[in-house]
Amino acid sequence: MEGCGAAAAPGPEGPSGEGSVPALCQTSAAGPVPEVLQAAARRKAAKKKKKEAAVAIPRGRPKSGRVWKDPGRKRFSLMVQDKPLRTSWERKLKERQEKKLVRDLVRQLQEAKQREREEKKRRREENLRRRLENERKAEIVQVIRNPMKLKRAKKKQLRRVEKRDTLAMLQKAPVRCRAAAE
């Protein structure tokens, strides 16, 4: 190479990481150092390939309009991918069982809540029915056999009058009288 010799001063490393010029031209009794020359030759070949690859594929203007951006070097499929995180079969079974237990517990709680609601509703209806029956039993009933009495009654009295099925009362009343008479 030109510039090799005693006059060349060692300089800083270049942008590509190459050593100084004297380092490339070092010689020994047997000749030039083969490792350093091989590395330099490889770097030159790599640069040449890059230029050829860039020249070989003519690229138009990118759709995004960012002409200064480099196209991606690698495809996604060529990237080295890590193994996905996997759980063992026993752990999966254990998690399934836990989920099933949680679901069963939730279902049981919901059923219990639903049963309580239905029981409360049933008790409320029962209490209302019983209250009505008790009110009916406690009523003072006077059977009106003569409808003319209703015609003569005042408005205030008519408001208190309610229709009832009196057949059962009529049947019960004579039985009591007979039992009391005997």
C-alpha positions in Angstrom: 0.0 0.0 0.0 1.0 3.6 -0.5 1.9 5.5 2.6 3.3 2.5 4.4 6.6 3.1 6.1 8.4 4.8 8.9 7.2 8.3 8.0 3.5 7.5 8.6 2.3 8.5 12.0 -0.3 6.4 13.8 -3.7 8.1 13.5 -7.0 7.7 15.2 -9.4 4.9 14.1 -11.6 5.8 11.2 -15.4 5.8 11.1 -15.6 2.2 10.1 -13.5 1.0 13.0 -10.4 0.3 10.9 -7.1 0.5 12.5 -4.4 3.1 11.6 -2.6 2.7 8.3 0.7 1.5 9.8 -1.2 -1.3 11.6 -2.3 -2.6 8.2 1.1 -2.5 6.8 3.0 -4.2 9.6 5.3 -6.8 8.4 7.2 -9.5 10.1 10.1 -11.6 8.9 7.7 -14.0 7.3 5.6 -11.2 5.6 2.4 -9.2 6.2 0.1 -10.3 9.1 -2.7 -12.3 7.5 -5.5 -11.7 10.1 -5.5 -7.9 9.7 -5.5 -8.2 5.9 -8.3 -10.7 5.9 -10.5 -8.4 8.1 -9.8 -5.5 5.8 -10.7 -7.6 2.7 -13.9 -8.7 4.4 -15.0 -5.1 5.1 -14.3 -4.1 1.5 -16.4 -7.0 0.2 -19.3 -6.1 2.6 -19.3 -2.5 1.4 -19.2 -3.7 -2.2 -22.2 -6.0 -1.7 -24.2 -3.3 0.0 -23.6 -1.0 -3.0 -24.5 -3.8 -5.5 -27.7 -4.6 -3.5 -28.7 -0.9 -3.5 -28.0 -0.7 -7.2 -29.6 -4.0 -8.1 -33.1 -3.1 -6.8 -34.3 0.2 -8.3 -36.7 1.7 -5.8 -39.2 4.4 -6.6 -40.3 7.2 -4.3 -41.9 5.8 -1.1 -45.6 6.2 -0.7 -45.1 8.0 2.6 -42.9 10.5 0.9 -40.1 10.0 3.3 -37.3 9.5 0.8 -34.6 9.9 3.5 -35.8 6.8 5.4 -33.9 3.5 4.7 -36.0 0.5 3.8 -36.2 -2.2 6.4 -33.1 -4.4 6.4 -34.8 -7.6 7.6 -38.1 -9.2 7.2 -40.1 -9.9 10.3 -40.0 -13.7 9.5 -36.2 -13.6 9.5 -35.9 -12.1 12.9 -34.8 -14.4 15.7 -37.7 -15.0 17.9 -37.6 -16.1 21.6 -39.5 -19.1 22.7 -43.0 -18.2 23.8 -43.7 -18.4 27.5 -45.4 -21.7 28.1 -47.0 -23.1 31.2 -46.8 -26.7 32.1 -49.7 -29.1 31.6 -50.1 -29.6 35.4 -50.3 -25.9 36.0 -52.9 -25.5 33.3 -55.0 -28.3 34.9 -54.6 -26.7 38.3 -55.7 -23.3 36.9 -58.7 -24.9 35.2 -59.7 -26.5 38.5 -59.4 -23.3 40.3 -61.5 -21.5 37.7 -64.2 -24.2 37.9 -64.2 -24.0 41.7 -64.7 -20.2 41.5 -67.5 -20.5 39.0 -69.2 -23.1 41.2 -68.9 -20.9 44.2 -70.3 -17.9 42.3 -73.2 -20.0 41.0 -74.0 -21.3 44.5 -74.0 -17.7 45.9 -76.3 -16.5 43.1 -78.7 -19.5 43.7 -78.7 -18.8 47.4 -79.5 -15.1 46.8 -82.3 -16.1 44.4 -83.8 -18.6 46.9 -83.8 -15.9 49.6 -85.6 -13.5 47.3 -88.2 -16.1 46.3 -88.7 -17.1 50.0 -89.1 -13.4 51.0 -91.6 -12.8 48.2 -93.6 -16.0 49.2 -93.7 -14.9 52.8 -94.8 -11.4 51.9 -97.7 -12.8 49.8 -98.6 -15.3 52.5 -98.7 -12.5 55.1 -100.9 -10.3 52.9 -103.3 -13.2 52.2 -103.4 -14.0 56.0 -104.1 -10.4 56.8 -107.0 -10.2 54.4 -108.5 -13.4 55.8 -108.1 -12.1 59.3 -109.8 -8.8 58.4 -112.6 -10.7 56.7 -113.1 -12.8 59.8 -113.1 -9.8 62.1 -115.6 -7.9 60.1 -119.0 -7.3 61.5 -121.3 -8.6 58.8 -125.0 -7.8 58.5 -126.7 -9.6 55.6 -129.2 -7.4 53.8 -132.0 -9.5 52.5 -134.3 -6.6 51.6 -132.8 -4.5 48.8 -135.2 -1.7 49.7 -133.0 -0.9 52.7 -130.2 0.0 50.3 -132.5 2.4 48.5 -133.4 4.2 51.8 -129.7 4.3 53.0 -127.8 7.5 53.0 -124.6 8.1 50.9 -122.3 7.8 53.9 -123.8 4.4 54.8 -123.6 3.2 51.2 -119.9 3.9 51.1 -119.4 1.4 53.9 -121.4 -1.3 52.2 -119.3 -4.0 50.4 -120.5 -6.9 48.5 -119.5 -10.4 49.8 -120.3 -13.9 49.0 -122.7 -14.6 51.8 -123.7 -18.1 50.9 -121.0 -19.6 53.2 -121.9 -17.3 56.0 -125.6 -18.1 55.7 -124.8 -21.8 55.8 -122.5 -21.4 58.8 -124.8 -19.2 60.8 -127.8 -21.6 61.2 -125.5 -24.4 62.2 -124.1 -22.3 65.1 -127.6 -21.4 66.2 -128.6 -25.0 66.3 -125.5 -25.9 68.2 -126.2 -23.1 70.7 -129.8 -24.1 71.0 -129.0 -27.7 71.8 
